[in-house]
C-alpha cells in the first residue's frame, strides 16, 4: 500500500515557504511555490479523524466521510461541520469503515447521493454501496445497490471509490489480501465493477453471459484501488492503486482488461522478496501508465476542472500517504508526461482531493498514521500570481 515514482519520469518538488505556523488549526495558512507559481494552503475545518470521501452539493456544501462511521456536512464558507444522521453501522477496523461518497450528476433533479462502506455479516466483511437522499441533515430513502461477493474475514483492502457518468456507477474493490482472487472472475474482489446508477446490471458488460463470471465486472487484476476519476475532456476512467512494497499504479481503465495483479507488479513483498515470479509485464495484462518504484500509498484522485488555477486545468491530482504529498500529474494522450510533488513540507497523509465549486482545491488529510488529527484544507492561488505561470 505504498509507492515511489518510476525513474524515467521527472519529479518536480515544491519549495518550502519562508515561514509557517506550527499548528494545523482552523484559520492557519501557509504559502508555497510550485513550478507554475505561488499558492496558499489553509485549514478550514478540523474534528474529523480519517477523512476518506468528499463530494460537493449544488449549494457548495461538501459531504465528508469520516472512516470510523460519521458523515459530515461542511459549509466551506464558514467551516461549520454538521453531523448527518441515518448513516448505517460500519465495520471500521483497519481499512474498513465509511468509505467514499459521490453526488449524482443530476442531483438537482433526483436528489441521489451514493456512498460505500464496509459491513460485517455472518460470513465475513464486504464492501457495500447504497444510495440515499439528504433531508434536514439526515439520510432518507436509502437503497442498497451492491454488496461485494463474497464476504471475507479480515480487515484489509476494501477499496473503495465510486464514480458516476452517463447513467453508470463504477465501484473499485480490493482483493481483501487474497491476491489470487484478483484474477478470478467468479468473485468481485480485486475488480472494478459497473452497474447502472440504480443498481441494475448493464447487459453490455464484458463478462455478461460467461459461465462462472460475475456479470458486474468491468476490469480485473487489481490489488487495492483507492482512486477513481473520469478525465473531463476524453471521458477516460483513471484509477490509482496501492501496490505492496512499492509498485503503486496509475491506470487508465478499459472494458474487460486485466491489470495484472498479482501476476505482474512493479512492487515487492513486504519482506523484500519477489511477488510471484517477479514479472513486471506479461501477455494479455495491462501495464500502468505511471508507477512508483517505492512506497507512496496512493489514495484519492481528481482531475482539476476549476478556473482559479488555469494552468493546472485537466491535471490529475493524486493523494499520497507515504511519504506524504499531493502529486500533480500532467497527462496527455492517455499517458503521464510529468509529475510535481506538492505539500511535501506539510507531511500530510492526503486521502482525498476534489475541485471545489469556487475553483479551489479541497483536501481531506490525516496528520498522523494512528487516525488522529484529521484536517479539511483548501488550496487557493496567491493573489499576485493567481493565474500561475506557464508549464515548462
N, C-alpha and C positions, 0 to 999 in steps of 0.2 A: 504494500500500500504506500510506496514511496517512489520518487523519481528524480532523475537528473537529465539535462537536455543532451541530445545527440551532438557529438563533437563537430560535425560538419556544418552546423548552423550556429550563427553568431548570437551571443547573448549580450544585450545592451543594458547595463546596470544604471539605476538611478543614482543621483548624487545626494548625499545627506544634507539636510538643512543645517544652517549655521547654529540654530538653537531650537529647542523644543521642550515643552513641559514634560515632566516625568510621568504624570498620572493620566490614564486614559479615561477621563471623566467627561460628562456631558459638557459641551462647550469648548473642550480642548481642541486645538488645531495645530497643524504642522505644515510647513511648506517644503516642497522638494522640487528638484529639477529632473525632468525626463529628457530624452533625446530631442523632443519636439517643443519643450517649453516648461514653464513652471506651473505646478498645480498645488492645491491645498487639500489636505485631508482633515476632516472634522468629525468629532464624535457627536452623534445626535441622540443616541439612546443607549442605556445600559439595562441591566436587570435580567437579560437572557443568559442562559448557560451555554447551550450548544446550538446556535442559530444554523439551521440546515437549509430551509427553503424560504424564498421571498417572491411575492407576486404583488403587482400593483393593481388596485381597483381604479375605475374610471374617475373617481373623485380625488385621486392622488394619495389616498391612504394605502399603506402596504400591509399585507398579511405576512407574518413571520412565523415559521415553525420553529419551536424550541424542542430539540430532540427528546428530552425527558418526558414530553407529553403536553406541552402548553402551546396553544395557538394565540399569537398576539396580533392586535390591530394597531398599527403605528401611524400616527399623524406626522408626516415628515416635515410639516411646517412648524409644529410646536414640540415635537419629540414625545408627545403623550402616548403611553402604551396602555391599551385596554385588553384584558384577558377575554378571549372568546369562549363561550360556554358551548356545551354539546359535542365536545371532541371525544372520540371513542377512547377506551382504555388501550394503552400500547404496552408492548414488551420493550422496555428501554435499556436492556443490558447491552453493553459494549456498542456494537454498530446499529442496534435496533432503536426503536422509538418512533416519534412522529417525524416523518421524513420530508418529502417535497410537497410543494403546493403550486398550483397553476390556476389562472383565471381564464375562463373560456374566451376566445377571441370575440364572441358575440355576447359578452356578459351583459351589456346594457339591455339586450332583448330577453335573454333567457335566465340570467342570474346564476349560472352554474360556476362553481369553483371545484377543483379536483385536488385530492391530497392522498398521500401514501403513508403507510405506517407498518410497523412490524407487529404482528398479532400472535399471541400464544394460543395454541389449540391443544387438544388431547393427544395429537400425533406429532407435535413439534411447533415450530415457529415459521411464519410465512409473511411475505410482503403482500399487503392488501392495498387496493386502490378503491376509493369511494369518490362520489361527487355529492355536493350539498349546496344549499343556498344560505346566504347570510342574512339574518334578520335581527336587528337590535343586538348586535354582538353575540349572536347565538347561531350555531349551525342547525338548520332545519332541512326537511325533505331529503334526508340522507339516503343514498342509494349505493349499494355495493356493486362495483363493476367488475372486479377481478381479484383473484387470490392466486398467488404463485403455487404451482404444483411440482413436487409435493412439499408439504411442510416438513421441516428438518430440525433435528436437535442442533444446538449450538447458537452462538450469538454474533457470528461474523458474516460479512459480505451479503447484505440485503439489497444492495443498490442504494437508493432508488431515485431516479429522476423521471420527470414527466415532461412531455412536450405535446402540444396540440397544434394541428394545422389541417386545413381543408376538410374538416369533419372527422379527422382521425386522432386517436390518442396513442402515443408511443410511451412505453414504460421500460426502463432499464432494470435488470435483475442480476444480482451477483450469484456466483455459483456456490455460496454458503460454505466455502472452504473444502468443497468436494470437487476438485479440479476436473476430474474426468467427466463430470456431468455437463460441463460446458460444451462438449462435443456430442452429447446425446440428445436426440430430437424428441424423445418421449417425455422430457421434463422442461419446465420453463427456466430452470436455473442456469445462469450463465448466458442469458439470452436478452435480446430486445424484442418486445412483443408489440403488436399493432392491433388495435381494436377501433371500431367506430367510437365516437365520443360518447355514445350512450351505452357502451359495453357490448354491443353486438359484434359478431365475427364477420370481417370482410371476406367475401368468397374469392378474392384475388390475392390473398396472402400466399407466399411462395410454397408453403407445405400443406395447404388445404388438399385433402384427398389422399395424402401419402400415408400408407399404413404405418402405424406406430409413432407418428409425428404429431406434435401439438399444433393445431391449426393457427394459433395466435402468433407463432414465432415469425419474426421478420428477419433477424440475423442471429448468429450464434458464435460460440468460441470466445465469449467474454469472461473476464475474471470478476471485476467488481466495478461496474461503470457508475461514476458519480457525477457526470456532467452530460447534458444533452441540450442542443440548441439548433435551430434552423438558421441557415445563412439567409439574411434578409433580402439578398438580391437573387441568388441562384436557387434557393429552396433546398440546398443540400442539408442533410442531417448530420451534424458533427457531434462527436462524443469524446469524453475524457474517461480514462480507465486506470484504476490502480494496478500496477504490476506487483510482483513480490518484492525482492530486494533490487530496486531499480526496474526498468522496463515499463514505466508508466507511459501510456499511449494517448495520442490524439488520433482519432479515426474519422473518416467520412463513411457513414453507414449507408449501405445499399441493400436492396431487396435480395434476401436469400443467401447472402455471402457469409463465409466462415472466417472469423477474425483470429483464429489460431490457437487460443489458449486451451490447454496447456502444451500443445504440441510445439508451437513456436512462441518465443518470447525473447525480448532483449534483457530480461531480468534474470536473477539467480535465486536459488533457495535461500532462506534466511541463514542457513549455516555456511553459505558461500558456495555450495555445490551447484552443479548444473541442474536446470529444470528438465526432466526427462532426458532426451538425447542432446540437449544443448543447442537445438536448432533455432535460428532466427528467421528462417524462411522455409517454405515447403509448397509444393504444387497445390493449387486449389485453396490456398489460405492467404488472406489479405494482409499486406504489410501496413503498419500505421503510417500516416502522413507526417508524423512527428513523434519522437520518443525521447525519453530521458534515460541516460545510462545509469544514473544513481538516483536515489530516492527523492521524490518531490511530493508524493501523496496528493495527486491532483484531485480537486473537488469540483464545485460548480463552475459552469462556463456560461458566457453570454456574449453575443455579438453587440457591439456598441452601435446604437441606432439614433443617438441624440444629436443635437446641434451645438452644444456647448464646447465640444472638442471636435471641430470639423475634420482635422487631420487624423483623428482616431476612428472615424466612421467606418463601420464594417470590419474593424479589427476584432479579433476574438480575445476576450479577457478570460483568464483561467486562474482559479484559486488554487493555491498550493499550501500544504500544511507542513511540509518538511522540504527544505529548510525555512519555509515560511516567507512567501512572497505572492505578489499578484503578477501574472505573466500577461504581457500584451503581445499577441501573435498577429503579424501582418500576413494575410492569406490572399492567395490569387490562384485561380485555375485549379481549385481543389487541393492546393498544397500550402505549406507554411514557408514563407520567404525568410522571415527573420523573427527574432524574439527580443523583447525588452523586459527585464525584470524590474518591477516597481515595488515599493514599500519594503524593501529588504531591511531598512532601518528600524521598522516597527516590530519586526519579528512576530507578526500576527499569523495565526493559522486561518487563512482565508477559506471559508467554507462555501460561501455563496456570493455571487456577483450579479447585478442586474442594472440595466439602464433605467433611470427614473423618468417620470413624466416631465420633469423640469430639465431633462438633458444631462443631469449629473449622474455619476456612477455610484451605486449603493452597494455596500458590502456588509455581510454578516460574518463576524470573525470570533475566534477564541483567542484569548491571550495566554492560556495555559493548557497543557495537554490533559490535565485532570478534569476538564469540563467546567472550570470556573472562569469568571471574568469575560463573559460574552459581551460584545460591543456591536452596535449598528453604526456604521460610519459612512460618510459621503465624500466623494472626490469631486472637486469643482476647480475650474481654472482660476488662476490668479488674474485679477482684473487687467493688469497691464500686458498680459500675454494670453488673453482669453481665446485667441484664435490658434494658439500654439504655433509651432514652426512648420517647416516643410519636411516631409520624410526624405531622408538621405539614402 
